[in-house]
Structures are given as structure tokens and as C-alpha cells.
């Protein structure tokens, strides 16, 4: 499942969990577009990958397309994950975005939030 998590924080929060397929992106993208209308872009992003187990082939292709479409949407991207490969995928994805991107283990979520709150 892929969801925009409602928050009063000065950053956008997206939660990825389970295995993502094309239908997950079809449900997520309208909610994400609506959220972008409420905020000033570029905005900081907290991507919570705790419990995320990967993509279907179609989901992975949809994710790449989304990443490229949104490469200028974010000012900073903090990725919080609970698997070693979450760190690797963060490093591999960093070149797709213009924003600085940094991985934080799940135990350091507060540190990720503090990093997003720092002035650029």
C-alpha cells in the first residue's frame, strides 16, 4: 500500500508498505496530486518504508515513472526504513531526484524529522 499520511508537519509524509503494484499507484497518485495543491513546492518529504517488501514488475516501472515526474517536487527527502536493502535502494534512487536524499534506520525517525526541519 502507498499512502499520503495526513500531518501538520512542514513536510509531506508518504508511507510505503507491503508489495507495491500498479493498482497501488493508481490509488495513490490522485491523493498525492491533491496534497501537492495544498502545499508549496518544493516541499520536504519523509518516505516511510517500514514494512515495505518491494514491487511487482509493473509497480517498479510505475515507481520509476513517478520518481522522474516528481524529481523537482521535493526540497529534501528523508527515507526511513527497517531493512538493509532500503538503504541500498535509497542510494540507488538518489540520482533520480534533485533534492538531497538521506536514509535513516527506523530507530532514528526523529533524527530524520529533525533533518527535514533544518533550513536548507
Secondary structure, DSSP 8 states (H G I E B T S, - for coil): -EEEE---SSEEEEEE-EEE-HHHHHHHHHHHHHHHHHS-SSEEEEEE-TTEEEE-HHHHHHHHHHHHHTTTTEEEEEEEESSHHHHHHHHHHGGG-SSEEEEEEGGGHHHHHHHHHS--
